[in-house]
Amino acid sequence: MFRKITFILLLFLSAVAFSQQLPQYTQYMFSKLAYNPGYAGAGSGICAQGLVRQQWVGFKETDEDGNTYDVAPETYLVSIHSPIKFLRGGLGATIIQDKIAFQNNITLNVMYAYQTTLGAGDLGIGLQLSLLNKSIDFSKFVATDGTTNDPVLRELEGEQSDMMFDVGFGLYYRMPDQYYLGLSVLQLLESKSPADATSAKLKRQVNLIGGYEFGFPNLPSIDVLPSFMIKTDGASVQFDLSALLRYRNQFWGGLSFRYQDCVAIIVGVDYKDFNIGYSYDINTSAIGSWGSHEIRLGYCFKIEVDKFKKTYRNTRFL
């Protein structure tokens, strides 16, 4: 399986470029539900997560009146999923707010994944329904001549918004404590804005994610966790490569590399049922910023339910 993952990765590396429409996460290895609906219900408990990403810190925009706006991308993610036995799978949901300059995207995703055993591992087959509200404040745009007197901008009259519906599909295979591999297609319908208020069109995105876990015989307290993430819209490809060291199944840290974008430092800790992580992106491109911060907090818990109901009878009615 490891050789297969490496082969697929090399195929993608042969034609790499940079492209992004959906939000990106440096801690993608801990945020699989945001990329793959087949992950819904994987595991044995209810898991919730919150993530905040501040990208390209220090990006500002100044209009003709001297007003300064923070136009750096900001992403907020809240997710939850759980196995549901009578559905033979799991349910999940994510709420994502992605702000880029004067554009604000709020997306609600709900998903179901059928979970089954395949070989020695588990396979999730997931379907996702997405509802996106996209809004753009054209009143803050500045024309190329440095003014806001462009006739197109005047015609748009301030903030415009659209609502769009789309679907996604995902496969997620895992061998617990060994490896995982997931393939998903999001924004499958490539929906367009119905009222042309924002003239938006969603781009179909294919995601491939994989990871492996191995230890050292002489160092049983340390595990190595390499992983990768590949995203493509059919015209270009973006990829992440990461490697983490985990100590006593509690502390971890490592590096991640995103082609033509950044090198990132990732650290985290498990505390009881909580999972906390932080990453800092050091830009390698000419974007010219103070880097990107990402903070994540997860919580998983199990619900124990008695298999048999306990009943008590009054001896008078026996």
N, C-alpha and C positions, 0 to 999 in steps of 0.2 A: 504494500500500500504506500509506503514511504517513497519508493522508486516511482510509482505512478504519479504521486503528487508532484515530485520533482520534475518529471517529464512534462506534465501539464503546465507547470510554472515556466519552464524554459520555452515552451511554445508561445506563451503570452509575451515573454520578454523580447521576442524577435520583432515586435512592432509596437513599441511603447510610446505613448504621448501622454499629455495631461488633459483631463476633462473632468468636470464635476457639475452635476445638477442637484442630486440628492446630497444631504449633509454627509460629512465625513467625520470619523471618530478615530483618534489615535489608539484608544483602548477598545478597538473593534473586537478583540478576542474575548472581552467580557460583555459585549453588547450585541450578541448574535441575533437577538430578536428584532433589532432594528434593520437587519439586512435579510433575514431569512425566516419566513413564516413557518417553515418546517421545524423550527426549533421550539415552537410553542408546545408546552407540556413535557419537554425533555427534562428528566429528573424526577424526583419523588416528592416535591413540595411546592408551595406557592412562593414565587420569587418576584420581588418588586425592585425597581432600580430607578434612580434619578441621576442625570448627568448634565453638567453645564460646561460648555466649551466657548471660550473667548479666543477667537482666531485673529491673528495679525494685530496684536495690541499696538495702539498708537496711530492707526489709520484715521485721518481726519479729512473733512471736506469743508471748504469755506466758500460761501456764496458772494454775490456782488455787494451785499450790504455788510459784509464782514462777519456774518453769523457762521459759527463753526459747528459742524455736525460730526458725530462719531459714526463712521461708515464701515467699521470693521465687522466682519461676520460674527454673529452670536447664535449659538444653538442650545436649545433646552430640550431634553428628552426625559420622558417619564414612561416606564414600561412595567407590565405585570403579566405573568403567565402561570398556568398551573395545569397539571394533569387532571382530566375528568374521566373517571373509570367507565361510567355508563356510556360515554361518547366514544370510548375506545381510542382516546387521544387526548389532546389538550387544547385549551383556549388561551388566547393572549390578546393584548391591546397595547398600543403605543400612542402617545401624544407628543408631537414634535413641533416646536416653534423654531423656525430658521429665519433669522433676520440678516439681510445683506444690504448695506447702505439704506436706501429708501424703500426697499422691498421687504415684505413680511409674509412668510408662509407658515400657516398653521395646518397641520395634517393629523387626522385621526385615522389610525389603522386598527382594524379588528381582524383576528385570524383564527383559523382552526387547523390543527394538524392531526392527521391520523397516525398513531404510533404503533409500530409492529416490530416483531423480532425478525431480523434477517441475518442468517448465519450466526456468528457469535456476538453480533452487535445489535443495535436498535436503529430503525429507520423511521424518520418523520416525513410525512407528505403533507405539505401545508398549502392553504389558500388564504389570500389576504384581500380584504376590501378596504379601499382608501378613499377618504374624503378630504380634499385640499381646498383651503381658502387662501387665495393669493391676493395681496393688496400691494399697490405701488402708489407712493405719494409723489406725483409728478410736479407738484408745486415747488419741491426742493431741488429739482433738476436744474443744472446750469448748462446752457448751450455752449458750443465750441468757441463762440466769440466772448465767453465770460459773462453773459447776461442771461436773464430769464425771459427775454422778449421773443423767443423763437415761436413762430405761429403754431407749430405742432404742439408745443408745451402749453400754449394758451388755450388751444382747443380741448385738451384733455381735462382742464379745470380741476386741479388738485388730486385728491386721492381717489383711485379707482380700484375695484375689487371684483374677483370672479370666484366661482365655486366649481370645482371639477371632481369627477369620480373616476377611479381607476381600480385595477386589480393587480395582484401579484401571485406568484407561485414559487414554491421552494421545496427542495429535497435536503434532508439533513441526516447524515449517517454518523453514528458515534460508537466507539468501542470504549467503554468507561475506563478511565485511568490509562489509556493508551493513545488513541488518536481520534480525530473527527474530521469530517469533510462535508461541506455544504455547497449547494448550487441553487441559485435563485434568480428569478426574473421579476423585477419590479416595474411599475408603470407600463404594464404589458399592452394596454390599449392605446398608449400615447395620446391621451385625451387633449383636446383643445379647449380654450376658454369659450364658453357658449355665447357670451355677449360681446366678445372682443374688447372688453374694457381694458384688459391688460395685454391682449394679443399673445397670451402665453400658450405654449405647447409643451407637454411633458415628453421627455425622452425616455425610451425603454432602456433599462439598465440591467446588465447581467453581472451577478456577483459570484465569485468563487472564493471560498474560505476554507482553510485547512490548518490543522495543528497536530503536534505530536508531543508525547511526553516520555522521557526516559531518565533513568538515574544512573549513578555510579556505584558499582558493587562495594567499593571501599569507602564511599561517602553516602550512606543510606539516608541521611537527613537532607540531602540536596537533590533537587530535580531540575532538569533542563526542559523548557517549554518553548520550542520554536513554533512559529506560525506565519501564515501569509494571508493577504487579502488582495484580490484582483477585481477591479471594476472596469466595465467597458460599456459604451453606448453604441458599439458597432463601428464607430468612426475612429475612436481613440481608446487608449487603455491607461489605467492608473494602477499602481501596485504598491503594497506595503509589505515589508519583511521585518519580522520581529523575533527577538530571542530573550526569554526571561529565565532567571534563576529563582527557584523557590526553596525556602529554608523551612524545614519542619512543617510543611503544609500550612504555613501561617504567614510568612513574610516573603515578598518577592520584589524583584527589581530587574531592569534590563534596558535594552535599547530597541528602537524601531527606526526603520528607514523608509521614507516615502520618496519615490523617484521624482527628481526635479522639483522637490518641494522642501523637505526638511529631514533632520535627524532628531529623534525624540527620546527623552529619558522617561521611563515609566517606573513608578514605585507603588507598593500597596501592601495591605495587611488584612488578614482575616481575624476578626475578633468576635468570638461566639458565633452568632448567626449573621453578623454584619460583614460586609465586604467593602473595603474602602480603597480607592485608587486615585492617583494623581499622575499627570503627564505634562511635560513641557516640551514644545516643539521649537527647535533651533533652525531657523530658515536657512536653506542652502541656495535658494533662488534669489533673483534680483528684486523680490517683492519689497524688501527694505522695511522691516518692522521689528518690534521687540519680541517676536515669537508668539506662541499660542499656548494658552493654559487650558487644561481639561481636568475637571474634578468629578468623581463618580462615587456614588454610595448605593450599595445593594443590600437587600435583606431577604433571607430565605427562611421559611419555617414550614414544619410539617403539621398536618392536622390528623390526629389519631382518632379513628372512628371504630367503635365496637362492631364486630362483624355480626353479632347476634344481639337482638334486643332482649333485655332482661325484663321478665314479667313476674308479677307477684299476684297470687290469688288469695282471696279470703277463704279460709277453711270452711266457712258456713255454706259456701256454694259449690263445694267439691262433689 
